[in-house]
Amino acid sequence: MQSRLEQRVAEIIAGYDAQGNHRTGTAVDEASAEWLSRKVQDIGIKAELEPFALSRVDPRSCFLRIGNRRIEGVPLFDAGFTDAEGVRGKLGPLGSDADIGVAGVIGAQAASVSDARRSRHRAVVLLTRGARPGLYLLNADLFVKPNGPPMLQVSSAESDWLNEQAKQRAEATLVAHVGRTSAQAFNVAVKIAGTNPALAPLVFMAPRSGWWQCASEQGSRLVCWLEAMRVLAAGNPARDALFVALSGHELGFMGIDPYIQRREHLVKQARVWLFFGSDIGAPRQRNVIHTSDDALQSWAFRTMEAVGLHVNATEPGDAAARAEARPVQQGGGRFVTIACSYSETYHSAADRWPETIDVATLARYANAFANGALELAEQ
C-alpha cells in the first residue's frame, strides 16, 4: 500500500504530465503555473505569478529533404533560422566544405554544437542521441543571444542513412522556418514567513518548464519543492523560506534573472539556496551532491542518510554550478544542489508518467530534503 506521501508524488507527477508540452511561454506553460499555484494554495499558502517577457520561437516548417524522403526535425532554438524555402546544397560531415554539415550530438553533451556554430556551413543537421535511438532536444543556452547557422535536430534513428548521404555529398534541402511571438512566462513565487524575520532566509528553487512532458526531469523537482513547502508551512520555522518554480529553464535558464533582479541583495543575504536538480529519484540513476562549502555537504549527507539514502557522488565546491544555481554561485551565495544522472529519456518525448518515475524512491528524496529544510530553517 502506498503511503500518503507516495500518493501525493503520484498525483503531482500524473497531473503535471497530463498538461502537455511544458515549453516556456506557451498556453501549457501558463496553465501549468496556475495549476502549481493551486497546489500551493492547497497547502494553505498564497503563490504569486511573476511575469517576464520573451520572444517565443514557434516552429512552422522544420525538416530535411533528400530526394523524395522528408525527415522532420526541431530547430535549435539558439541558432539561426531559415525562411520557408530553406537552404539547399550538398550534405557533408561537420567541418567539410559542404553547404549542409552533419554532426552527431550525444545527450546533453553538445561539444559538436560549438564546432557547428563556428563552422562555415550554411546549415547543420544535428543527429541527437540518448540512451536509445530517438530525438533528444538540446537546451538553448544562448537563447537571448543566438549564434551560428540554422541547425535542425533530428532523431539518431536516421544516423546511418544520413551519414552515408553525407559521404556521398547528396543534394539536400534543410528548412528551419519559425515564427516569433511576443509572450510572457511566469515564475511561481512563494513566501513562508518565519518567526524571526531578522534571520537570513532560505531559498528553494525548482525549474518547471522544458521540452515535452518532462515528467521525470521537471516533475520530480516539483514534488520535492512542494513537499519541502508542506513541511515548512506546518513546522512554524524561525527563518523565512522563499520558494520559486522557474520557467525559462530550456531557454538559457532565463527565469532566474528576473527573480534575482526583483530581490537585489538576496543572492548573498540568503542563508542557503537549495536547488532541486533534474531526474531526482529516477530509476537506476546515481545521485550527485554539489555544495558551496563543507558544512552544507555534511548537512546533505546527514539529510539523505536519515531516510536510508546514500550519496553516490559529490562535485568540488568550485566546480561550475548547474543551471539556475550558477548565478547564485557567481554572486557568492551559499548553495546546495541535489540531482540524479540523466535518465534514459532525458529531453525526449518518452519522459512520461508513469514509465519514468520510481514513486517510492522519489518519495524518499522528497521526505529527506523536506525534513532537512526544516532543520535549516530552525537553526
Buried (B, 14 or more C-beta within 10 A) or exposed (E): EEEEBBEBBBEBBBBBBEBBBBBBBBEBBBEBBEBBBEBBEEBEBEBEBBEBEBEBBEBEBBBBBBEEEEBEBBBBBBBBBBEEEBBBBBBBBBBBEBBBBBBBBBBBEBEBBEBBBEBEBBBBBBBBBBBEEBBBBBBBBBBBEBEBBBBBBBBBBBBEEBBEBBEEBBBBBBBBBBEEEEBBBBBBBBBBEBEEEEBBBBBBBBBBBBBBBBBBBBBBBBBBBBBBBBBBBEBEBBBBBBBBBBBBBBBBBBBBBBBBEEBEEBBEEBBBBBBBBBBBBBBEBEBBBBBBEEEBBEBBBEBBEEBEBEBEEBBEBEEEBBBBBBBBBEBEBBBBBBBBBBBBBBBBBBBBBEEBBBBEBBBBBBBBBBBBBBBBBBE
